[in-house]
Amino acid sequence: MLRKPDARDPSRSVVRLSVPRDTARRATLLVLATFGFLTVYFTGTFPPWANPNELSRFQTVVSMAEWKTFSIDRAVALLGNHEDMAVSGGRFYSNKAPGLAFAAYPVYRLLRLALPAPKEGTSDPIFYFVRLFTVSLAAAFALVRFAARLRETRATPSAAPLTILAVALGTSFLFYARSFFSHAWTASLLFLAWDLLRRGEEPSARRRKALAAAAGLLAGWAVISEYNAAPVAVLLGLRAAAGPERRRVAAFLLGAAPPVVALLVYDTICFGSPWTLSSAREAAPEYAQLIQRGIFGFGMPSLRVAVAYLFDPARGVLLFSPFFLWFFVGLARWWGSGEERTDCVFVIATVAVYFVLLTAYPNWHGGWSLGSRYLLPVLFFAGLPIVRALETPLSRGLFLAAAAWSVATHWLLTASWVHFPIDLPWPAATGSLWFVTRGWIAQNLASLAGARPWIALAAPFGLTAASLVVVARAARPTRPAVSVAVLAGLAPLLVLLLRPPEPAFAGRLWRASVFGAFSGRDPGREELKAVALEASSPEERRRAMWAWRVYGPRSSP
């Protein structure tokens, strides 16, 4: 043990574990390797179902590469219909920001040299590799740079692997990094842009400007991938201006220009005006009605939505990943540490501005999804201060318990179907466990090879458990002890799984419908039939009849 003077009060001291840096480094490498393995091992898809969010973007990529057009009309006819479309001039386009599709285009073209064109939605191998070499690769690289930044902070060596474990394996970033959604992609680009700005603070003025331009390119690409990222990009521009050479902000803006120009050209070609976004031309009536409220669907910030983001039992960040409570402790320590506060101010402004902005969106839950996915773009910035909150054995012990809950919860959530409705609370217990015990697991390389469900889940379970154990051992001493802290985190989840709350009728009906239609394990829809017979009110009977028409044995949802 070493006793380190407290920077705020030299008369006090903080117990710091003399953990060898090699031990912390090995723990970090194991977490990073586990994250990379999981993004490769799981395909991220649930055939025959194709997620509209992913399919819409992929159809844009296919249309650009195969038919030299942004219109997805032919791709829809080939790969499947969905609701995530925009309409203009009698033609259909993706309603998504085009940045991820632009990045995937050259990857797709290279892959087509060896792979055939897709024919079945998102089930073809080429979709898997396009996702792997865009979203997953960017997410892995961002996580590596995040780990590097954490190791630079003045904290006990074991704090970095603890924080990386929680962020990498204890949040929905794990799933969205193995999907073709834009959330993990945007989070990665924004963090890498900030990382480049930090690396740009060095003697060579030319290098500073080059890195600032690269940061601007990434920030601009993040904005055209997810429009909500615009305020964060603005704050990154201000961060560039706060460096040792204020003129590098011009380089940042110059770097951001190409993706912005690409968006303006895309909007002009597709929607007739550089200022008309795809979201303004929604084809689905319910989405078109939503976008007409306020400014692009955003109204005034809502306290109710803020509370839901944090505490809703189907989405709440602090229920799914309670370790984020250490964000506030870490910020306080960062502010009072005597270090340069520029990045502390940036983190506070970024997380606060983005969170308040998203509370103004009434469709905050994001439909069928895992967690509060719209908040994911600021994940890394929310994770940066945490490492500073883990100086004492008590802080590490309590954090380890929270991280154990988060990692175990997200492992189960991503082991099977992950797209949950808002009316299915505590989805790990009421959805994931229900699916897994019936043999329905997320598609992966072993299941594609014919392995039984429990065998196919053995490798991801083993690696995740090993990561938790190795990181926990590296965190010693903790208070309570490591084994007690881990058990304290896992115990509430075990209780929840052993006595899961019974979902309301709508949740049970949805669960049985999805299982029957997409798992391939209930061709006669016996689960759906059993729930439908439980309907006890006119509204429940109406819902049951609709579900049977859409998801029944002779339907094709």
Stockholm file with secondary structure:
# STOCKHOLM 1.0

chainA/1-557         MLRKPDARDPSRSVVRLSVPRDTARRATLLVLATFGFLTVYFTGTFPPWANPNELSRFQTVVSMAEWKTFSIDRAVALLGNHEDMAVSGGRFYSNKAPGLAFAAYPVYRLLRLALPAPKEGTSDPIFYFVRLFTVSLAAAFALVRFAARLRETRATPSAAPLTILAVALGTSFLFYARSFFSHAWTASLLFLAWDLLRRGEEPSARRRKALAAAAGLLAGWAVISEYNAAPVAVLLGLRAAAGPERRRVAAFLLGAAPPVVALLVYDTICFGSPWTLSSAREAAPEYAQLIQRGIFGFGMPSLRVAVAYLFDPARGVLLFSPFFLWFFVGLARWWGSGEERTDCVFVIATVAVYFVLLTAYPNWHGGWSLGSRYLLPVLFFAGLPIVRALETPLSRGLFLAAAAWSVATHWLLTASWVHFPIDLPWPAATGSLWFVTRGWIAQNLASLAGARPWIALAAPFGLTAASLVVVARAARPTRPAVSVAVLAGLAPLLVLLLRPPEPAFAGRLWRASVFGAFSGRDPGREELKAVALEASSPEERRRAMWAWRVYGPRSSP
#=GR chainA/1-557 SS CEEEECSSCTTSEEEECCCCHHHHHHHHHHHHHHHHHHHHHBCCCBTTBCCHHHHHHHHHHHHHHHHSCSCCHHHHHHHCCCSCEEEETTEEEESSCSHHHHHHHHHHHHHTTTSCCCCSTTCSHHHHHHHIIIIIHHHHHHHHHHHHHHHHSSSCTTHHHHHHHHHHHSSTHHHHTTSSCSHHHHHHHHHHHHHHHHHTCSSCHHHHHHHHHHHHHHHHHHHHHCGGGHHHHHHHHHHHHTSSSTTHHHHHHHHHHHHHHHHHHHHHHHHSSTTCCGGGGBSSHHHHHHHTSTBTTBCSCCHHHHHHHHHCTTTCHHHHCGGGGHHHHHHHHHHTTCSCCHHHHHHHHHHHHHHHHHTTCTTTTCSSBSSCGGGGGGHHHHHGGGGGGCCSHHHHHHHHHHHHHHHHHHHHHTTSCCCBCTTSCSHIIIIIHHHHTTTCCCCBHHHHTTCCHHHHTHHHHHHHHHHHHHHHHHTCSCSSCHHHHHHHHHHHHHHHHHSCCCCCHHHHHHHHHHHHHHSSSCTTCHHHHHHHTTCCSHHHHHHHHHHHHHHSTTCCC
#=GC SS_cons         CEEEECSSCTTSEEEECCCCHHHHHHHHHHHHHHHHHHHHHBCCCBTTBCCHHHHHHHHHHHHHHHHSCSCCHHHHHHHCCCSCEEEETTEEEESSCSHHHHHHHHHHHHHTTTSCCCCSTTCSHHHHHHHIIIIIHHHHHHHHHHHHHHHHSSSCTTHHHHHHHHHHHSSTHHHHTTSSCSHHHHHHHHHHHHHHHHHTCSSCHHHHHHHHHHHHHHHHHHHHHCGGGHHHHHHHHHHHHTSSSTTHHHHHHHHHHHHHHHHHHHHHHHHSSTTCCGGGGBSSHHHHHHHTSTBTTBCSCCHHHHHHHHHCTTTCHHHHCGGGGHHHHHHHHHHTTCSCCHHHHHHHHHHHHHHHHHTTCTTTTCSSBSSCGGGGGGHHHHHGGGGGGCCSHHHHHHHHHHHHHHHHHHHHHTTSCCCBCTTSCSHIIIIIHHHHTTTCCCCBHHHHTTCCHHHHTHHHHHHHHHHHHHHHHHTCSCSSCHHHHHHHHHHHHHHHHHSCCCCCHHHHHHHHHHHHHHSSSCTTCHHHHHHHTTCCSHHHHHHHHHHHHHHSTTCCC
//
